[in-house]
Amino acid sequence: MLELKHIYKTFNAGTINEKRALIDVSLALEDGDFCTVIGGNGAGKSTIMNAIAGVWPVDSGSIIIDGQDVSGLSEHKRAVYLGRVFQDPMTGTAGDMQIDENMALADRRGKRRTLRWGVTSKERMEYKEKLKILDLGLEDRLTAKVGLLSGGQRQALTLLMATLQKPKILLLDEHTAALDPKTAEKVLSTTEKIVARDHLTTLMVTHNMRDAIAHGNRLIMMNEGQIILDIRGEKKKSLTVEDLLHQFEKVSGKEFSNDQAILG
C-alpha cells in the first residue's frame, strides 16, 4: 500500500546549517499494516511524514501509494490518498463551526461541490452514528461549536474526520503528545478501533516507547535520518522498553538519548 524507495532529503544544502534529514530511506507497508515510528530528536520521524504527505519534494527517490507513484504530485493533489492527524488538537478542525459542519467538510472532501450549503438530516443521522465509536457523547452535541470541546474531544473528532473517506494511508504525527495521559490512552484506544474496523494502513509517529510497542503490528526506529530497526509480528509482541533500548544501542553503537521520549 505504501512504498518508499531510496528517499533522500537535505535541508539548507551547501550552507552552514545543512541538515541531512533522510538518508536512503526505504520502507514498504502492506495493506492494513499499523506501523509505529519511534526515534530521538532529529531522527527523521516528522520528516518522513512530511515526505509522504508532499509538504516539500524529496531530493531523490520514489514514493508509491497503492501502486501510484506520487513523488511528483503537490501536497494538495496527494491529499486524496491520505488522512492526517497532527500533534496540535486545534489543527484539524474549524473551532467556530459546529461538529456536524466540520464532519460534513471532511465527508465531502474530493466530491463535487454545489451551491447548496448546510447539513442534511440524512447526513446528521450518519454522523451521529459514526460519532458513537468515540464514546464521548458527541453524538448528542452535533450543533455544538468545536471550539468549546476539550483538547481530547477535539483530537478524537479530528481522527474520525481524517478517516471518514477511508484513506489509503493514515498518518498520525504524535497525535496524542499534547494530551494528558488518560485522554491520550482514550484517543489511542479509539485509533486502534477505527484502524482495525476500516483496515487502514497506518503510520504513527510517537515519542512514547511504551505506546510504540503496545500499538500496531510493526515498529520502526529511526536515528540520524535512517531506519535502524524494523520489528514486526511475534517479535514485536514480546518487546519491552529495555529490549528496544538494548537493540538501539547494539545497532547504533550509542545510548538512546532524548529528553522528550517517554521510556515507561
C-alpha positions in Angstrom: 0.0 0.0 0.0 2.9 2.3 0.7 6.4 2.1 -0.6 9.3 4.4 -0.1 12.3 3.8 -2.4 15.7 5.3 -1.5 14.4 8.6 -0.2 16.9 11.4 0.4 16.2 14.8 1.9 18.7 17.5 2.9 17.7 20.9 4.2 19.8 24.1 3.6 22.2 22.1 1.4 25.6 23.8 0.9 25.2 26.1 3.9 26.5 26.1 7.5 23.0 24.9 8.5 23.0 21.9 6.2 20.9 19.0 7.7 20.7 15.6 6.1 17.2 14.7 7.3 16.6 11.4 5.4 19.4 9.2 4.1 18.5 6.4 1.7 15.2 5.5 3.5 13.3 2.6 2.0 10.1 1.2 3.6 7.2 -1.0 2.4 3.9 -1.2 4.2 1.4 -3.9 3.3 -2.3 -3.2 3.1 -3.6 -2.9 6.7 -0.2 -2.6 8.4 -0.2 -0.4 11.6 3.4 0.8 11.9 4.6 2.9 14.8 7.7 5.1 14.4 10.0 6.0 17.3 13.3 7.9 17.5 15.2 10.7 19.2 15.1 14.4 18.4 16.1 15.0 14.8 15.9 11.3 13.9 13.7 12.0 10.9 10.3 10.9 12.2 8.3 14.0 11.2 10.4 14.4 8.1 9.3 11.1 6.8 5.7 12.0 7.4 6.1 15.3 5.5 7.8 13.5 2.7 4.9 11.1 2.3 2.3 14.0 2.5 4.2 16.0 -0.1 4.8 19.1 2.2 8.0 19.5 0.2 9.7 17.5 -2.6 12.3 14.9 -1.7 15.8 15.3 -3.3 15.6 11.8 -4.8 13.8 8.5 -4.5 10.2 7.4 -5.1 7.0 7.4 -3.0 4.4 4.9 -4.2 0.9 4.7 -2.8 -1.3 1.8 -3.8 0.7 1.3 -7.0 0.7 5.0 -7.9 3.9 7.0 -8.0 3.0 10.2 -6.2 6.6 11.6 -6.0 5.9 14.4 -8.4 2.4 15.3 -7.0 1.9 18.5 -5.0 0.6 18.3 -1.4 -3.0 19.1 -2.3 -3.1 16.6 -5.1 -1.6 13.9 -2.9 -4.1 14.6 -0.2 -6.7 12.5 -1.9 -4.8 9.4 -0.8 -4.1 10.5 2.8 -5.7 11.2 6.1 -3.6 13.0 8.6 -3.8 14.0 12.3 -1.3 16.4 13.8 0.0 16.9 17.3 -2.0 20.1 17.9 -5.7 19.3 18.5 -6.6 22.7 17.1 -5.1 21.9 13.6 -7.6 19.5 12.1 -10.9 21.3 12.9 -12.6 24.6 12.5 -13.4 25.9 16.0 -16.1 28.4 15.0 -18.1 25.7 13.1 -20.4 23.1 14.6 -19.4 19.4 15.0 -21.8 18.3 12.1 -20.5 21.1 9.9 -16.9 20.0 10.5 -17.8 16.4 9.7 -19.6 17.5 6.5 -16.5 19.3 5.3 -14.4 16.2 5.8 -17.1 13.9 4.3 -17.4 16.0 1.2 -13.6 16.3 0.5 -12.9 15.4 -3.1 -16.5 15.3 -4.0 -18.2 17.6 -6.5 -19.3 20.9 -4.8 -22.6 22.6 -5.3 -24.1 26.0 -4.3 -26.2 24.2 -1.6 -24.8 24.6 1.9 -25.9 23.1 5.1 -26.0 19.6 6.6 -28.9 17.4 5.6 -31.0 15.4 8.1 -29.7 12.2 6.5 -26.1 13.3 7.0 -26.8 14.2 10.6 -28.1 10.7 11.3 -25.0 9.2 9.6 -22.6 11.5 11.7 -24.5 10.7 14.9 -23.9 7.0 14.3 -20.2 7.5 13.4 -19.6 9.6 16.5 -20.7 6.8 18.8 -17.3 5.0 18.3 -15.6 7.8 20.2 -17.7 7.1 23.3 -17.5 10.8 24.3 -21.2 11.7 24.0 -20.5 13.9 21.0 -23.4 12.2 19.0 -25.8 14.2 21.2 -23.9 17.5 20.6 -23.9 17.8 16.8 -24.7 21.5 16.8 -22.1 22.4 19.5 -19.2 24.6 18.3 -16.0 22.6 18.1 -14.1 25.4 19.8 -16.0 24.5 23.0 -14.6 21.0 23.1 -11.7 19.8 25.2 -8.4 19.1 23.5 -9.0 15.3 23.8 -12.5 15.6 22.3 -11.3 17.7 19.5 -8.4 15.4 18.7 -10.8 12.4 18.7 -13.1 14.2 16.3 -10.1 15.1 14.1 -9.2 11.4 14.0 -12.7 10.5 13.0 -12.8 13.2 10.3 -9.5 12.1 8.9 -10.8 8.6 8.4 -14.3 9.3 7.1 -13.2 8.8 3.5 -11.2 5.7 4.4 -7.8 7.0 3.1 -5.2 4.8 1.5 -2.7 5.9 4.2 -3.4 7.3 7.7 -0.6 9.5 9.1 -0.6 10.1 12.8 2.0 12.6 13.7 2.4 12.4 17.5 -1.4 12.9 17.7 -1.5 12.2 21.5 1.6 14.2 22.5 -0.4 17.3 23.6 -2.9 15.3 25.7 -2.8 14.2 29.3 -2.1 10.5 29.8 -5.7 9.4 30.5 -7.0 11.3 27.4 -4.1 10.1 25.3 -4.9 6.5 26.2 -8.6 7.1 25.2 -7.6 8.5 21.8 -5.1 5.7 21.2 -7.8 3.1 22.0 -10.2 4.8 19.6 -7.4 4.9 17.0 -7.0 1.1 17.3 -10.8 0.6 16.9 -11.0 2.7 13.7 -7.8 1.3 12.1 -9.0 -2.3 12.7 -12.6 -1.6 11.7 -11.6 0.0 8.4 -8.4 -2.0 7.8 -6.4 1.2 7.4 -2.7 1.2 6.5 -1.3 3.5 9.3 1.9 5.2 10.1 2.0 6.5 13.7 4.9 8.7 15.0 5.1 8.7 18.8 7.5 9.9 21.4 6.3 7.2 23.8 8.2 3.9 23.6 5.6 2.0 25.5 2.9 3.2 23.1 5.1 2.3 20.2 5.4 -1.2 21.5 1.8 -1.6 22.6 0.1 -0.5 19.4 0.2 -1.8 15.8 1.8 -4.9 14.3 5.1 -3.3 13.3 7.6 -0.9 14.8 10.4 1.0 13.2 13.1 3.1 15.0 14.9 6.0 13.2 18.2 7.5 14.0 20.0 10.3 12.2 17.8 10.1 9.1 17.8 6.3 8.7 15.7 3.4 9.7 17.9 1.3 12.0 15.3 -1.1 13.4 12.3 -2.8 11.9 10.4 -5.2 14.2 7.2 -6.9 13.4 4.9 -9.9 14.3 5.7 -12.1 17.3 9.0 -10.3 18.0 7.1 -7.0 18.4 4.5 -8.6 20.7 7.2 -9.8 23.1 9.2 -6.5 23.1 9.9 -4.5 26.2 11.3 -1.0 26.5 14.5 -2.5 27.8 14.8 -4.7 24.8 14.2 -1.8 22.5 16.9 0.3 24.2 19.3 -2.6 24.0 18.7 -3.1 20.3 19.1 0.6 19.6 22.5 0.6 21.4 23.5 -2.5 19.6 22.7 -1.2 16.1 23.7 2.5 16.5 26.6 2.0 18.8 25.4 4.6 21.3 22.9 5.1 24.1 19.4 6.3 23.3 19.2 9.9 24.5 16.1 12.1 24.1 14.7 14.4 26.8 11.3 14.3 25.1 11.0 10.5 24.9 8.9 8.7 27.4 10.5 5.4 28.2 7.9 4.0 30.5 
